[in-house]
């Protein structure tokens, strides 16, 4: 049976610093994804996502068992399926549309979180909604999507929007469970998400499974895949789950908007691919928007 997490702060209290740290750890480590993928030398995206999720699941399994977590409920949880779907949808999107455009669509998660909160009768704090909009606008200016359109690109956008919905739904759902004092175990859910995502990826690979994973023959590529699975999959998914339990969904998803900023810094520092100087104002606006969200009270009220 899942162990209950510490209850969220009462209405009107400031944001939990440890939860904010977890919320920032997720985009920070997700930001390294592009570097590891680039170092994998063009390995097909579906093989990468299957490999990263499998490694993450294998790393997390001993921790779940040692801490006496029950695995079966996590594997059967719709929450785990939701986060597993996020990885599948995002990967399919990146294989069909430019990275910049997919990132922008996925980054609509804070706006979707606000809409989902309203659907369940919760009115988010005004400053949080304003900050989320500012951050999204800043990210648009930072990434500046290119022109052109096509059927595959449109399908990529559709997959990316599905990933944004999955991310927002996961944050809203976890927060709702925590507020209702329903026992929630982010560690077990993370393992469940990785296991289900692995299974779905292998099903999508189908008959190609036998010829896939040539990447495992190279020690260097295997190392990069392992780092991708541990540092940029297991760690951020767990951190995102912890933050989702402790923070309002718009805060958790807004923190995720810093992923492209971290990704740009890592690409510049490790690959020498620095963003254009003209992108700096957009980055500053995105950071300002996230700051507004973080400085707002954690209060959220229900309609009477």
N, C-alpha and C positions, 0 to 999 in steps of 0.2 A: 504494500500500500504506500502511495506517495506520502512523503513527509511534508507537512505544511511549511511554507516559507514565512519569514517574518512579515507581519501585516504591513500594508502601505501606510504612509503618513496620513494623519487625519487631515480633514479639510482645513485649508488656510495655512498649513505648515510649509516651510521651505522644502525644496527638493532634497532628497537623500543624496549626500555627496558620493557615497559608495555606489549608488545606483547610477548616478551621472557618470562616474568613472567607468562603470561597466558599459554604459551607453556609448561612451567615446571609444572604449577598447574595441567595440565591434567594428565601426567604420575604419579605425586605425589598422586593424589586422585585415579587414576586407580590402583595404587599399593596396595591400601587397599582392593581391590576386593577379593583377595584370603583369607584374614583374615575373612571378613564377610561371604564368602561362607563356609569356614571351620566351622564357628560358627553356620551355619544353619543345621548342623548335617546330611549331606548326602541327602538333599532335591534334587529331580531330577533337572537337569540343565535347562531344558526347562521351568519348573515352576518358577525357580529363575529368568530367564531372562524376562519372562512375568511379574512377580511381580515387579522387579526392574524398568522396563521401564514404567509400569503403574503408579507406585508411582512417578517417575521422571516427567511424563507428568502431573499428578495431581498437583504437586508442582509448576511446571512452568506455568500452565494455567492461574492462577490469575495475574501473572506478565505480561504475554503477553496481556491479556485483559485490565489491568490497564494502560499499556503503549500504548494503542490504536493500537496494532499490529493486522493485519488481519490474522486470523488463516487459512482460506481456502487455500490461495496461498501456505502457508508453507506445508500444508498437501498434496497438489498436486505437490509439488516441487520434481523433480528427486534427488535433493541434499539431501532432508530429507530421501527419500527412500534409498539412497546410505548409509547413516549413520545408518539407521535402519537395513539394510542388514548386515552391519558390525557386529552388536551385535548378530544377528541370526547365521551368519556364524561362528563367533568366538565361540559361545556357542556349536554349533554342532561339531566343531573341538575338543573342550576340552572334549566332551563326548566320543570321539572315539580314541584319541591319547594322549600320555603323555603330561602333561602340559608344560614340558621343550621344547619338540619338537614343539608344537603348538606355543609357545612363539617365538621360533626362526624363524619359517616360517612367522608369522605375522610381525616380526621385519624386514622383507625384504622390508617393505614399503618405506624407503628412496630410495632404488635402483629403485623400481618401479616408484617412483615420478620423479626421474631423467629421466627415459625412457619416461614417459608421457610428461614431459616438452619438451624433444627433439621432440616428435611427434607433438607438437603444435608449434614447431619452436623456442623454447627457449633453449639457451645453458647455463646450470647452471655454476656458478663460480667453477673453478677447485678445490679450497680449500674445498668447500662444498662437492663436490663429493668424494674427498680423505678422508675427515673427516667422511663422512657417511660410507665408506667402512671400515675404521679403527674401527668405533663404532660397526659395524656388526660383524667383526672378533672378537673384544673383547667380544661381547655378546656370540658368539659361544664358546669361551674359558671359559666364566663364567658359562654358562649353561651346557655345555658338554652333548649333548643328548646321550641317551643310545642306545644299539644295539638291533637288532631284527626288524622284519617287518611283516606285515600282511595286509589283505584286509581292515579291519576296520581302521588300522593305516594309510594306504595309503589314504583312504577316508577322514580321519581326516586332513591329510596334505593338501588335495585338498581344503577342506573347509577353512583351515587356510590361504591358498594362496589367496582364494577368499576374505577373510577378509582383507588381506594386500592390495589387489587391491582396495577394497572399501575405505579403510583408505587413501591410496595415492590419489585416484581419488577425494575424498572429499576435500583434501587439495589443490590439483591442480586446481580443479574447482572453489573453493571459491576464491583463489588467482587471477585466471583469471578474474572472475567477478569484483573483487575489482580494478584490473588494468584497466579494461574497464569502470570503474566508474558506473557499474550497481548496483543499490540499493540492499544491502544485509543485512539481519537481522539475525545474528547468534542465537539470543534468540528464534525467531519464528521457525527457522530451527531446533533448538534443540528440541523444543516441537514437531514439525512435525516428526522428526526422532523417538522420543520416542513413539509417538502415533502410527505411522505406524509399528514400531517394536513390540509393544504390540499386535496390530491386527494380525500381521503375526504369532506371537508366539501362540496366542489363536487358530488360524486356524490349526497350526501344532499339537497342543494338541488334537484337534478334540473332539471325544466322551469322552476323559479323563478329559475334563474340569470340569464335575460334581463331580468327585472324587479327583480333584487336590486341591492344596492350603490348605492341612491340616495344613500347616505351620501357617495359620492365627489363629489357635486355641491356639497357644502358645504366650503369651505376649512377652517373651524374643526373640523368633524367629521373631515375627512381628517387634520388635524394630530393630533387625539386618537387616531385609529385608528393613525397612524404611531407615536405614543408608546407605545400599547398593544402594538404589534408589536415595537418595539425594546426599550423599558425593561422591560415586563412579560411578554415572551415570549422573545425571543432571549437576553437577559441571564440571566434566572433558569434557563432550560433548560440553558444552557451551564454556569452556576455549579453547578446541581444535578448535572450529569454529572461535573464536576471533583471535587466533594465525594464523589460516589458511588464514584469510583475510589480516593480516598485515605482514606476513613473507613469504619468499620463501618456496615452498612446501618441498624441501629437508631439510630445517631448521626445520620446524614444525614436520615432520616425524622423523627426527634424534633425536629431543628432546624426542620423544616417546620411543626411545630405552632405556631411563632410567627407564621405567616402571618396568622391572624385577629387577633392582637394588633397587628401592624403595620397591618393593614387598618383596625382600629378607630381607631388613632392618626391615620392619614392621612384617614379619613372625618371625624374631629373637626376636624383642623387645616385641611383644604381644603374640606370641605362643611358644617362646623358640626354634624355628627352624632356627638356624643360618646356613648360607652356609659354606661349607668347606673352610679351610684356603687356599687350593690350587686354589680356584676360585678367589682369590684376584687380581692376575695379569690381568685376563680377565676383571674384573670390572674396574681396573685402565685404561686399554687400551680403553674400551668403553667410559669412562668418558673423556679420552684424545681426542678421536675422536669427541665426541659431542662438546668439547671445541674448536677444530679446526673449526668446522662448525660455532659456534657462533662468533668466532673471524674473520671470513672471511667477506669481504664486501658483501652487499646485492645486488650487481649489477648482472644482468642477461641480456644477449643480444640475440636478434633474428637474425636468419640467414637472410642475405640480398637476 
